[in-house]
Amino acid sequence: MAARAERNGRTAVLRTAGLVLAAALLLGLGAAGWAYWHLSGNIDSVDIDGALGDDRPARPLTAPSASPSGAPLPSGALNLLVLGSDSRGGEENQGLGGGDSEGARSDTAMVVHLDAGRTSATVVSIPRDTLVTRPSCPLPSGGTTREAEGAMFNTAYALGGPVCAVKTVESMTGVRMDHYLEIDFSGFAGLVDALGGVTVTTDVDIDDDKSHLHLDAGTHHLDGTQALGLARTRYGLAGGSDLARIGLQQKLVKALLTQISDAGLLTDPARLYRVADAVTGSLTTDTGLDSLGELTNLGRSLQGLSADAVRTVTMPVVPAPWDTNRVVAREPDARNLWESLR
């Protein structure tokens, strides 16, 4: 019974955060001694609260609940912005199709909402091609960016990093982002490789030079580089649709859940450590989640969250009237969705 509860807890966390929140439970189970400090030191962080100040949606006041051991655990509603990016650059990311020294991009964005009590959750994917009003954002080097109407959503991260990504999401949704998590290309590929690959079934042929992926329709066991290509591909799909890519990403997450459940991490400490090292070595968080202790505490608070209680959706959009290659929020559906998460 105890082993089954632990397995269900890990699965729920992974489904909730797509991939990154897996670290919250994995690290809590496997980190000890020097390994704890090494893995914790891997994590980069950004002081988003300090950069944005009080000009943000309000944060609801919540009270902690008690864990079985008597230690307080957070139980209130929580919103996290989870990004996949090529932000750390370097030879590994460039070899995987990542960015260069001139900048970085964010190809994947999800808002993860944990309901009060943390027994149910909603994960909302935001298409990168969504046109938004990008607010003025503070820059790490000083100064601010200009507000821009009709800007692509992912330009916020490219211009102003995590702080601007958070501010843009809060501006367009009216929802306070309590935390921020980001994993880069090499970290994602390393995670898949540490798990021994992942098996995915595709319904169509994929032939995409840009993402370095060429697959016939059918079932394939992918290594980390191939899995990353699947997560990033769009030009190998009919119409080059970002929405079709989101569908592939959701399929890949489900396949990874199966792989993690079958990997026997609890009985293989060496593999568990490799998985944790791959994730934390490419992880950036806000300063509220920049240690293993804080990530583990988050994971413990999700122990009552079952996989069946997690809803995965894409932000409602329609083609932009002035540019059919871009999308805009479909109202009032998008507004109603965000209001349900406040």
C-alpha positions as CSV (number, residue, x, y, z in Angstrom):
1,M,0.0,0.0,0.0
2,A,2.8,2.5,0.9
3,A,4.7,1.7,-2.3
4,R,1.5,2.2,-4.4
5,A,0.8,5.5,-2.7
6,E,4.4,6.7,-3.4
7,R,4.0,5.7,-7.1
8,N,0.7,7.4,-7.5
9,G,2.1,10.6,-5.9
10,R,5.0,10.7,-8.4
11,T,2.7,10.1,-11.3
12,A,0.4,12.9,-10.2
13,V,3.3,15.3,-9.9
14,L,4.6,14.5,-13.3
15,R,1.2,14.8,-15.0
16,T,0.7,18.2,-13.2
17,A,3.9,19.8,-14.4
18,G,4.5,18.1,-17.6
19,L,8.0,17.1,-16.5
20,V,9.7,19.6,-14.2
21,L,7.7,18.9,-11.1
22,A,8.9,15.3,-11.2
23,A,12.0,16.7,-9.5
24,A,10.0,17.5,-6.4
25,L,9.3,13.9,-5.6
26,L,12.3,12.3,-7.2
27,L,14.8,14.5,-5.4
28,G,13.0,14.1,-2.1
29,L,13.3,10.3,-2.4
30,G,16.9,10.1,-3.5
31,A,18.9,13.0,-2.3
32,A,21.1,12.6,0.7
33,G,24.4,14.0,2.1
34,W,26.8,15.4,-0.5
35,A,24.4,14.4,-3.3
36,Y,21.8,16.7,-1.7
37,W,24.1,19.7,-1.8
38,H,25.4,18.9,-5.3
39,L,21.9,18.6,-6.7
40,S,20.6,21.7,-4.9
41,G,23.6,23.6,-6.2
42,N,22.7,22.7,-9.7
43,I,19.6,24.9,-9.6
44,D,19.6,28.4,-11.0
45,S,17.1,30.9,-9.7
46,V,15.6,34.3,-10.5
47,D,14.2,36.7,-7.9
48,I,10.9,37.3,-9.8
49,D,9.1,38.7,-6.7
50,G,11.8,41.3,-6.2
51,A,11.9,42.3,-9.9
52,L,8.1,42.7,-10.3
53,G,7.2,44.2,-6.9
54,D,3.6,44.8,-6.0
55,D,2.3,45.6,-9.5
56,R,0.8,42.1,-9.9
57,P,-2.4,40.2,-9.4
58,A,-3.2,39.6,-5.7
59,R,-2.0,36.4,-4.1
60,P,-4.8,34.7,-2.1
61,L,-4.1,34.2,1.6
62,T,-4.0,30.5,2.6
63,A,-3.2,28.6,5.8
64,P,-0.9,25.5,5.9
65,S,-2.3,22.1,6.8
66,A,-0.4,19.5,8.9
67,S,1.4,16.5,7.6
68,P,1.2,13.2,9.4
69,S,4.5,14.0,11.1
70,G,3.1,17.3,12.3
71,A,5.2,19.5,10.0
72,P,3.2,22.1,8.2
73,L,2.5,21.5,4.5
74,P,1.1,24.1,2.0
75,S,-2.4,23.2,1.0
76,G,-3.8,26.4,-0.7
77,A,-4.4,26.9,-4.4
78,L,-1.2,27.5,-6.3
79,N,-0.2,28.6,-9.8
80,L,3.1,27.8,-11.5
81,L,4.4,28.9,-14.9
82,V,6.4,26.1,-16.4
83,L,8.6,26.8,-19.4
84,G,10.8,24.6,-21.7
85,S,13.6,26.6,-23.3
86,D,17.1,26.8,-24.8
87,S,18.1,29.5,-22.3
88,R,21.4,28.1,-21.1
89,G,22.8,27.9,-24.6
90,G,26.2,26.2,-24.8
91,E,27.5,23.4,-27.0
92,E,24.9,20.9,-25.7
93,N,21.9,23.0,-26.4
94,Q,23.2,24.2,-29.8
95,G,23.8,20.6,-30.8
96,L,20.2,19.9,-30.0
97,G,18.9,22.8,-32.0
98,G,19.0,25.4,-29.2
99,G,19.9,29.0,-29.1
100,D,23.1,30.8,-29.5
101,S,24.9,33.6,-27.6
102,E,22.5,36.2,-29.1
103,G,19.5,35.1,-27.1
104,A,17.2,32.3,-26.0
105,R,13.7,31.1,-26.8
106,S,10.9,29.4,-25.0
107,D,9.1,26.7,-27.1
108,T,6.8,25.4,-24.4
109,A,4.7,27.2,-21.8
110,M,2.2,25.8,-19.3
111,V,0.3,27.3,-16.5
112,V,-0.2,24.7,-13.7
113,H,-3.0,25.4,-11.3
114,L,-3.3,23.4,-8.1
115,D,-6.8,23.7,-6.5
116,A,-7.1,24.4,-2.8
117,G,-6.4,21.2,-1.0
118,R,-4.1,20.1,-3.8
119,T,-6.2,17.1,-4.8
120,S,-7.1,18.3,-8.3
121,A,-5.3,20.4,-10.9
122,T,-5.5,22.0,-14.3
123,V,-2.6,22.4,-16.8
124,V,-3.1,25.0,-19.5
125,S,-0.7,25.0,-22.5
126,I,-0.2,28.5,-24.1
127,P,0.6,28.4,-27.8
128,R,3.8,30.3,-28.5
129,D,2.3,31.9,-31.6
130,T,-0.4,33.6,-29.6
131,L,-0.5,37.4,-30.2
132,V,-0.7,39.3,-26.9
133,T,-0.1,42.8,-25.5
134,R,3.4,42.4,-24.0
135,P,3.7,44.7,-21.0
136,S,6.8,46.8,-20.1
137,C,9.2,44.6,-18.2
138,P,12.2,45.3,-16.1
139,L,15.5,44.0,-17.6
140,P,18.3,42.3,-15.6
141,S,20.8,44.8,-16.9
142,G,18.6,47.7,-15.9
143,G,15.9,49.7,-17.7
144,T,12.7,48.3,-19.1
145,T,11.3,47.0,-22.3
146,R,8.5,48.8,-24.1
147,E,4.9,47.7,-24.1
148,A,4.0,46.1,-27.4
149,E,0.6,45.2,-28.8
150,G,0.2,42.3,-31.1
151,A,3.5,40.7,-30.0
152,M,4.0,36.9,-30.1
153,F,3.8,35.4,-26.7
154,N,7.2,33.8,-26.7
155,T,8.9,37.2,-27.4
156,A,8.4,38.1,-23.8
157,Y,10.9,35.5,-22.7
158,A,13.3,36.2,-25.6
159,L,13.4,39.9,-24.6
160,G,13.1,39.9,-20.9
161,G,13.8,36.4,-19.6
162,P,11.7,34.7,-16.9
163,V,10.6,38.0,-15.3
164,C,9.0,39.2,-18.5
165,A,7.5,35.8,-19.2
166,V,5.8,35.8,-15.8
167,K,4.6,39.4,-16.1
168,T,3.2,38.7,-19.6
169,V,1.3,35.7,-18.4
170,E,-0.1,37.6,-15.4
171,S,-1.1,40.5,-17.6
172,M,-2.9,38.3,-20.1
173,T,-4.6,36.0,-17.6
174,G,-5.1,38.1,-14.5
175,V,-3.8,35.1,-12.5
176,R,-0.9,35.4,-10.1
177,M,2.0,33.1,-10.8
178,D,3.2,31.9,-7.4
179,H,6.2,30.0,-8.8
180,Y,8.3,29.7,-11.9
181,L,10.1,26.6,-13.3
182,E,12.1,26.2,-16.5
183,I,14.1,23.3,-18.0
184,D,16.3,23.6,-21.0
185,F,16.8,21.4,-24.0
186,S,19.8,19.5,-22.7
187,G,18.1,18.8,-19.4
188,F,15.0,17.4,-21.1
189,A,17.1,15.2,-23.4
190,G,19.2,14.1,-20.4
191,L,16.1,13.2,-18.4
192,V,14.9,10.9,-21.2
193,D,18.3,9.3,-21.6
194,A,18.6,8.8,-17.8
195,L,15.2,7.0,-17.9
196,G,16.5,4.7,-20.7
197,G,14.4,6.4,-23.5
198,V,10.7,6.6,-24.0
199,T,8.2,4.7,-26.3
200,V,5.8,6.9,-28.3
201,T,3.3,6.1,-31.0
202,T,2.8,8.7,-33.7
203,D,-0.2,8.8,-36.0
204,V,1.5,10.5,-38.9
205,D,5.0,10.6,-40.6
206,I,7.3,13.3,-39.2
207,D,9.9,14.7,-41.4
208,D,11.4,17.9,-39.9
209,D,14.9,19.0,-40.5
210,K,14.6,21.9,-38.1
211,S,13.9,19.7,-35.1
212,H,16.3,16.9,-36.5
213,L,13.4,14.4,-36.4
214,H,12.4,11.9,-39.1
215,L,9.9,9.2,-38.1
216,D,7.5,7.0,-39.9
217,A,4.0,6.7,-38.4
218,G,4.0,4.0,-35.8
219,T,5.6,3.1,-32.4
220,H,9.1,4.1,-31.7
221,H,11.5,3.9,-28.7
222,L,13.1,7.4,-28.6
223,D,16.4,8.5,-27.0
224,G,16.7,11.9,-25.5
225,T,17.6,13.8,-28.7
226,Q,14.7,12.2,-30.6
227,A,12.2,12.9,-27.8
228,L,13.3,16.5,-27.7
229,G,12.8,16.6,-31.5
230,L,9.3,15.3,-31.0
231,A,8.5,17.9,-28.4
232,R,9.8,20.7,-30.7
233,T,8.6,19.6,-34.1
234,R,6.0,21.5,-36.0
235,Y,7.2,21.9,-39.6
236,G,7.1,18.2,-40.1
237,L,3.3,18.2,-39.3
238,A,0.4,19.2,-41.5
239,G,0.3,22.9,-41.8
240,G,3.2,23.4,-39.4
241,S,0.8,24.0,-36.6
242,D,1.9,25.0,-33.1
243,L,-1.4,23.5,-31.9
244,A,-0.4,20.2,-33.4
245,R,2.9,20.4,-31.7
246,I,1.2,20.9,-28.3
247,G,-0.8,17.7,-29.0
248,L,2.5,15.8,-29.5
249,Q,3.9,17.3,-26.3
250,Q,0.9,16.0,-24.4
251,K,1.4,12.6,-25.9
252,L,5.0,12.6,-25.0
253,V,4.3,13.5,-21.4
254,K,1.9,10.6,-21.1
255,A,4.6,8.3,-22.5
256,L,7.1,9.6,-20.0
257,L,4.7,8.9,-17.2
258,T,4.5,5.3,-18.3
259,Q,8.3,5.1,-18.6
260,I,8.9,6.6,-15.1
261,S,6.3,4.2,-13.6
262,D,8.1,1.3,-15.1
263,A,11.6,2.4,-14.4
264,G,11.9,1.2,-10.9
265,L,13.6,4.3,-9.6
266,L,13.0,3.5,-6.0
267,T,15.0,0.3,-6.3
268,D,17.8,1.8,-8.5
269,P,19.5,4.6,-6.6
270,A,22.1,5.1,-9.3
271,R,19.5,5.7,-12.0
272,L,17.4,7.9,-9.6
273,Y,20.5,10.1,-9.0
274,R,21.1,10.3,-12.8
275,V,17.5,11.4,-13.4
276,A,17.7,14.0,-10.6
277,D,21.1,15.3,-11.8
278,A,19.8,15.6,-15.4
279,V,16.8,17.7,-14.2
280,T,18.5,20.0,-11.7
281,G,21.5,20.6,-13.9
282,S,19.2,22.4,-16.4
283,L,16.6,23.8,-14.0
284,T,15.8,27.5,-13.3
285,T,13.3,28.4,-10.7
286,D,12.1,31.5,-8.8
287,T,13.8,32.0,-5.4
288,G,11.0,30.3,-3.6
289,L,11.8,26.9,-5.2
290,D,15.6,27.1,-5.6
291,S,16.5,24.3,-3.2
292,L,15.8,20.6,-2.9
293,G,14.1,21.2,0.4
294,E,11.6,23.6,-1.2
295,L,11.0,21.3,-4.2
296,T,10.5,18.3,-1.9
297,N,8.0,20.3,0.3
298,L,6.0,21.1,-2.8
299,G,6.1,17.4,-3.8
300,R,4.9,16.3,-0.4
301,S,2.0,18.7,-0.6
302,L,0.8,16.9,-3.8
303,Q,0.6,13.4,-2.3
304,G,-3.2,13.5,-2.4
305,L,-3.3,14.4,-6.1
306,S,-4.3,11.5,-8.3
307,A,-3.7,11.3,-12.0
308,D,-7.4,11.2,-12.7
309,A,-7.9,14.5,-11.0
310,V,-5.6,16.4,-13.4
311,R,-7.1,18.2,-16.4
312,T,-4.9,19.1,-19.4
313,V,-6.2,21.8,-21.8
314,T,-4.9,24.3,-24.4
315,M,-5.8,28.0,-24.1
316,P,-8.8,28.6,-26.4
317,V,-7.5,30.4,-29.5
318,V,-8.6,31.3,-33.1
319,P,-6.6,32.4,-36.1
320,A,-5.7,36.1,-36.0
321,P,-7.9,37.9,-38.5
322,W,-4.9,39.9,-39.8
323,D,-2.4,37.0,-39.8
324,T,-3.5,33.4,-40.3
325,N,-0.1,32.1,-39.2
326,R,-0.8,33.5,-35.7
327,V,-3.6,33.0,-33.1
328,V,-5.4,35.2,-30.6
329,A,-7.3,34.3,-27.5
330,R,-10.9,33.1,-28.2
331,E,-13.2,35.1,-26.1
332,P,-15.1,34.7,-23.8
333,D,-13.7,31.1,-23.5
334,A,-10.1,32.1,-22.7
335,R,-11.2,34.7,-20.1
336,N,-13.6,32.2,-18.5
337,L,-10.8,29.6,-18.3
338,W,-8.4,32.0,-16.5
339,E,-11.1,33.2,-14.2
340,S,-11.7,29.6,-13.1
341,L,-8.0,29.4,-12.0
342,R,-8.0,32.5,-9.8
